[in-house]
């Protein structure tokens, strides 16, 4: 059976308040769980990615990083990637 997926960008939550953003992300999680759809999201908002991403591909300064979102979005990894003090 071919993989079914739903693709969207940050435009679906840009400019709306945090409560509405969380509700949309929760709806997408439920769609993923119930319909078994793969969600492909292009997003620049790290907090929302922490809420909904399982695995991710991160493009950063010409590098491609791939792995579990929990690992790539950990505080120590973000500090390393973004060269934070």
N, C-alpha and C positions, 0 to 999 in steps of 0.2 A: 504494500500500500504506500503510495507517495506521501511524503511529509507535507502536512498542511501547516501553513503559517499565516500569521497576521503581522503586517509590517506597519510601523508608524514612527513619527518623529516627535521631538520635543514640542513641536507646534501644538500637539493635542493638549498640553498642559501649560503652555507658556502664557503668562499674564493672568493666571487665575490664582485665587487664594489657596493657602496650604490645605485647608479642609477639602476643597473641591479637587485639588491635585491628588490627595490621598484617596478620595472616593473613586476617582478614575483609575488610579493604579490598582486599587482593590478589585474593581470590576474586571480589569485586565487579568489579574491573578485568577479570579474565578473562571473567566473564559478559558484561560490556559488549563486549569485543573479539570473543568467539566468537559470541554471540547477536545482536550489533548492537542491543542494547537501550540506550535512553536511561535513565540513572540520575538520578533526582530525589532529592536528599538534603537533608534539613533538618539542619543541623549547626552547633554552636557551637564546635567544636574546630578552630582554625586549622591546627595541624600536620597533622591528618588530611586537611583540605581541600587542603593543599599536595600531599599524596601522590596524591590521586585526582581532583581537579576539573580540568576543562579550561576550562569557561566557568561563570560564576556570576552570580547575582543576589544582591546583599547589601542587606539592609534594616537601616539604621542611623540611629537617632534621627530617624525620619520621612523619611529620604531613601532612594531606591532607586538603587542603583548596579549597573550591568551591564557585563560585559566578560570578558576572559580572566582566569582565576584567577591566572596568573603575574603579571599586571599588578596586579590588585586586592590580591594578597597579598604584593606586594613590600615590603621593609622601609620604603622611603620612603613608599609609599602608606599602609601601616598606621600609620606615625607621623602622617601627615597626617589620616587618618580618625579615629584614636583620640586625637588631640591629645597625642601623646607628645613629651617634650622631646628 
